[in-house]
Amino acid sequence: MEPPALKGHYRRIKRILIAILVLNWAVALAKIIYGLSSNCSSITADGFHSLSDGASNIIGLIGIRLAAQPTDSDHPYGHRKYETLFSLGIAFLLFIVAFSLAKEGISRLHGAVLPRVDIFSFIIMLSTLAVNIAVARYEYAKGKAMQSDILVSDSLHTRADILTSLSVIAALVVIKMGYPLIDPIVTIIISLFITYSGFRIIKEASRVLCDSTIITDPNEIVRIVLGVKGVKACHKIRTRGRPDDIYIDLHVQVEPSMHVDRAHQISYEIEEAIKKGIPHASDVVVHIEPKEKRD
């Protein structure tokens, strides 16, 4: 079974996602309903972007449910990468939304529709913008503190929504000045913002799923290992995993005459020292080898 602390970790993430889901869909409905009624495609587009925020929350909930499963014979390293895998689902969803919005914007360039812009347009956009800013800051801070890929990637999704909302507010001002063509142009720009957010999520997720180096500077590991009595040198240090689930393997050199029992004990001491000195080091594999004698 998984440690109680890990279960509590995912339980806290779940509560955060549910709360943000409710806020995202409230914001989305306000924008979509008003955007459709006022014939303003940029507000409607921004609403569907917010709706995709809510859908990404649901994907996140599914991801953390799988990630919280205990280790088994098929997954001896656990299921925590499912959280990273499902963050790719958020990126895929962003690409679908971006394509639909770009298509809508391009079609409106050829058949201009005069949107209605009034004081309620600005009230809707400014109030929903305030909610999005609060949500994005809270979720990103929690994601970093809890080392959660789902929360961080989802906060980037919401952050993109802030940028699009600012673009829409600027567009409303220009439309009010008598330039309705800006509405479909801003819709296309919004689709580009969303696409960029999707690529950022894929970049971060691929680092974990493709086993990129998680600890770029191995000097801290070297310092810890050389502090263990009996170790002469260490090399071939490799790290992978997620920021909250780090796997380390390394080669350690000891005296050639050392008894196998003592060498085995040293490997345990190294493992414990690394786990104590490096937070979130889940597994450490130590390869013991004799130190070469030089003439």
Summary of the structure (lengths in Angstrom):
residues: 295
radius of gyration: 25.4
end to end distance: 52.7
largest distance: 87.0
contacts: 1005
relative contact order: 0.11
helix: 68%
strand: 10%
